[in-house]
Amino acid sequence: MNTKFRAIVFGSLIAGSLMLSAAPVMAHDWYRRGHDYSWSRRADLRRDYSDLAEARRRLNYDAAHHASRRRLAYDRARIQDILADIRSDRRGWWYRG
């Protein structure tokens, strides 16, 4: 009887300590459950800004080297697409609805 009681007491102490040590790990991101605050959004914006800089360099290069109107229109459309993507990413970042 004494050994059973001792086993139950020590077992409950060990189980309790394991549950207490696991609680912070399980609650690590509890406040982020409904939102997407991931770093991937920031990385996506950085990638968009670098794409925008590259597209602007390409437009300047094509304009300096007398590219066709079709190519210049394509470059301008590409810049507008990237700007629209940046606006949508930023809108999604600030207004999480």
Secondary structure as UniProt FT lines:
FT   HELIX           2..26
FT   TURN            27..29
FT   HELIX           30..32
FT   TURN            33..34
FT   HELIX           39..64
FT   TURN            65..66
FT   HELIX           69..94
//
